[in-house]
């Protein structure tokens, strides 16, 4: 499954789940990577869905909570974009 820019997702970091939105999506060596902005305004770059990593997009929780509308982020991607408030996370 591929996530779109602005889509809400659940990120698991060291066993703790966080709500965030996708800032950017790109390919590196045939792997889809994402830049993510969490609700606490932390930004992560080059995150994917591999559970072997310390930080990853939790596909199961995202489909259960975000895709069904149970959880919605307090941040709105379109509003942040229009107000030029999106962080620059790529080097």
Backbone as CSV, one residue per row, in Angstrom:
resi,resn,N_x,N_y,N_z,CA_x,CA_y,CA_z,C_x,C_y,C_z
1,UNK,0.841,-1.180,0.000,0.000,0.000,0.000,0.881,1.237,0.000
2,UNK,0.509,2.180,-0.791,1.245,3.434,-0.883,0.419,4.548,-0.262
3,UNK,1.065,5.389,0.501,0.373,6.498,1.156,0.580,7.772,0.356
4,UNK,-0.439,8.638,0.332,-0.382,9.880,-0.421,0.073,11.024,0.484
5,UNK,0.605,12.066,-0.138,1.005,13.264,0.599,-0.229,13.853,1.276
6,UNK,-0.099,14.187,2.560,-1.204,14.751,3.337,-2.056,13.720,4.041
7,UNK,-1.824,12.453,3.765,-2.618,11.377,4.352,-2.189,11.114,5.805
8,UNK,-3.154,10.913,6.715,-2.788,10.589,8.099,-2.286,9.151,8.216
9,UNK,-1.309,8.947,9.086,-0.730,7.619,9.301,-0.367,7.471,10.776
10,UNK,-0.108,6.223,11.178,0.389,5.922,12.515,1.847,5.483,12.372
11,UNK,2.732,6.141,13.114,4.148,5.795,13.119,4.465,5.148,14.458
12,UNK,5.145,4.008,14.420,5.586,3.343,15.647,7.070,3.628,15.814
13,UNK,7.402,4.230,16.949,8.792,4.564,17.259,9.140,3.928,18.592
14,UNK,10.015,2.932,18.534,10.473,2.226,19.733,9.298,1.743,20.585
15,UNK,8.273,1.191,19.925,7.130,0.620,20.621,6.027,1.595,20.978
16,UNK,6.209,2.891,20.721,5.204,3.903,21.033,4.596,4.389,19.719
17,UNK,3.268,4.495,19.667,2.567,4.899,18.453,2.298,6.399,18.450
18,UNK,2.481,7.017,17.279,2.266,8.458,17.102,1.430,8.684,15.858
19,UNK,0.572,9.708,15.894,-0.210,10.095,14.720,0.578,11.141,13.951
20,UNK,0.582,11.020,12.634,1.290,11.980,11.803,0.667,12.089,10.428
21,UNK,1.271,12.933,9.599,0.830,13.071,8.213,2.042,12.919,7.291
22,UNK,1.780,12.438,6.084,2.833,12.242,5.095,3.148,13.593,4.448
23,UNK,4.422,13.996,4.497,4.857,15.235,3.867,5.346,15.018,2.447
24,UNK,6.002,13.881,2.221,6.574,13.610,0.910,6.753,12.112,0.745
25,UNK,6.771,11.670,-0.495,6.954,10.257,-0.826,7.971,10.172,-1.947
26,UNK,8.931,9.249,-1.835,9.953,9.123,-2.861,10.494,7.700,-2.878
27,UNK,11.211,7.352,-3.938,11.784,6.015,-4.101,13.298,6.069,-3.937
28,UNK,13.826,5.117,-3.175,15.273,4.940,-3.032,15.551,3.454,-3.167
29,UNK,16.339,3.093,-4.168,16.671,1.677,-4.419,15.434,0.787,-4.429
30,UNK,14.414,1.191,-5.160,13.155,0.454,-5.328,12.309,0.371,-4.057
31,UNK,12.684,1.094,-3.011,11.901,1.117,-1.768,11.197,2.461,-1.648
32,UNK,9.916,2.441,-1.318,9.164,3.672,-1.112,9.464,4.204,0.277
33,UNK,9.903,5.451,0.332,10.228,6.097,1.600,9.323,7.318,1.765
34,UNK,9.128,7.725,3.013,8.235,8.833,3.307,8.899,9.807,4.275
35,UNK,8.562,11.096,4.117,8.868,12.104,5.122,7.579,12.322,5.898
36,UNK,7.678,12.296,7.227,6.505,12.320,8.097,6.592,13.476,9.084
37,UNK,5.468,14.149,9.334,5.365,15.158,10.385,4.420,14.620,11.455
38,UNK,4.940,14.449,12.671,4.114,13.954,13.769,3.354,15.099,14.416
39,UNK,2.330,14.745,15.182,1.499,15.754,15.833,2.274,16.626,16.809
40,UNK,3.342,16.102,17.377,4.132,16.911,18.306,5.138,17.788,17.560
41,UNK,4.962,17.877,16.218,5.772,18.697,15.315,7.181,18.153,15.104
42,UNK,7.419,16.893,15.455,8.673,16.239,15.101,8.561,15.762,13.666
43,UNK,9.628,15.904,12.917,9.630,15.455,11.529,10.645,14.335,11.376
44,UNK,10.262,13.299,10.632,11.147,12.181,10.336,11.269,12.059,8.826
45,UNK,12.451,11.734,8.376,12.667,11.539,6.952,13.091,10.107,6.687
46,UNK,12.785,9.639,5.503,13.141,8.301,5.042,12.573,7.195,5.938
47,UNK,11.282,7.242,6.179,10.571,6.224,6.952,9.844,5.312,5.969
48,UNK,9.833,4.019,6.248,9.052,3.106,5.419,8.212,2.195,6.309
49,UNK,7.671,1.134,5.749,6.754,0.271,6.490,7.425,-0.985,7.033
50,UNK,8.753,-1.070,6.967,9.464,-2.267,7.431,9.478,-2.323,8.963
51,UNK,8.897,-3.377,9.519,8.826,-3.527,10.973,10.190,-3.797,11.606
52,UNK,11.185,-4.078,10.795,12.520,-4.358,11.330,13.231,-3.081,11.759
53,UNK,12.708,-1.931,11.413,13.318,-0.643,11.765,12.800,-0.170,13.115
54,UNK,13.535,0.745,13.750,13.096,1.303,15.034,11.908,2.243,14.856
55,UNK,11.863,2.918,13.705,10.757,3.822,13.392,10.163,3.362,12.069
56,UNK,8.857,3.100,12.051,8.213,2.645,10.814,6.740,3.030,10.802
57,UNK,6.157,3.051,9.602,4.728,3.293,9.461,4.010,1.993,9.795
58,UNK,3.131,2.048,10.779,2.401,0.872,11.218,1.176,0.700,10.311
59,UNK,1.306,-0.186,9.325,0.248,-0.379,8.329,-1.050,-0.869,8.968
60,UNK,-0.946,-1.782,9.935,-2.156,-2.349,10.543,-2.948,-1.282,11.311
61,UNK,-2.258,-0.513,12.154,-2.955,0.524,12.915,-3.453,1.639,12.015
62,UNK,-2.694,1.974,10.985,-3.132,3.018,10.058,-4.427,2.608,9.369
63,UNK,-4.498,1.368,8.923,-5.719,0.927,8.238,-6.899,0.826,9.204
64,UNK,-6.636,0.422,10.448,-7.725,0.292,11.426,-8.196,1.644,11.961
65,UNK,-7.272,2.577,12.185,-7.631,3.820,12.866,-7.751,5.023,11.939
66,UNK,-6.787,5.237,11.081,-6.799,6.423,10.216,-7.702,6.254,9.006
67,UNK,-7.609,5.106,8.350,-8.396,4.893,7.135,-9.889,4.816,7.412
68,UNK,-10.263,4.428,8.632,-11.681,4.336,8.989,-12.206,5.628,9.600
69,UNK,-11.316,6.586,9.898,-11.739,7.858,10.467,-11.841,7.863,11.974
70,UNK,-11.430,6.792,12.630,-11.470,6.738,14.098,-10.522,7.787,14.680
71,UNK,-9.350,7.922,14.059,-8.368,8.916,14.487,-8.100,9.854,13.327
72,UNK,-8.161,11.155,13.593,-7.789,12.143,12.588,-6.755,13.074,13.213
73,UNK,-5.736,13.436,12.468,-4.720,14.332,13.032,-5.284,15.728,13.252
74,UNK,-4.741,16.428,14.232,-5.179,17.802,14.488,-4.568,18.768,13.476
75,UNK,-3.547,18.317,12.759,-2.908,19.138,11.733,-3.599,18.899,10.400
76,UNK,-3.726,19.945,9.616,-4.282,19.824,8.276,-3.179,20.152,7.279
77,UNK,-2.831,19.185,6.432,-1.739,19.369,5.482,-1.980,20.576,4.577
78,UNK,-3.185,20.709,4.052,-3.489,21.806,3.128,-3.321,23.168,3.795
79,UNK,-3.752,23.291,5.045,-3.607,24.546,5.774,-2.133,24.858,6.025
80,UNK,-1.373,23.849,6.447,0.057,24.050,6.661,0.758,24.440,5.363
81,UNK,0.367,23.822,4.254,0.967,24.132,2.955,0.640,25.564,2.534
82,UNK,-0.627,25.955,2.652,-1.051,27.300,2.248,-0.374,28.381,3.077
83,UNK,-0.149,28.110,4.360,0.473,29.089,5.254,1.993,28.978,5.278
84,UNK,2.543,28.134,4.404,3.990,27.931,4.311,4.598,27.526,5.666
85,UNK,3.937,26.602,6.360,4.384,26.166,7.680,4.902,24.731,7.687
86,UNK,5.058,24.127,6.515,5.590,22.769,6.456,7.094,22.803,6.655
87,UNK,7.629,21.893,7.465,9.078,21.875,7.660,9.787,21.327,6.428
88,UNK,11.010,21.747,6.219,11.843,21.196,5.161,12.656,20.084,5.796
89,UNK,12.381,18.842,5.396,13.018,17.702,6.057,14.063,17.023,5.196
90,UNK,14.120,17.331,3.927,15.128,16.716,3.050,16.418,17.512,3.068
91,UNK,17.539,16.800,3.002,18.840,17.471,2.969,19.180,17.892,1.566
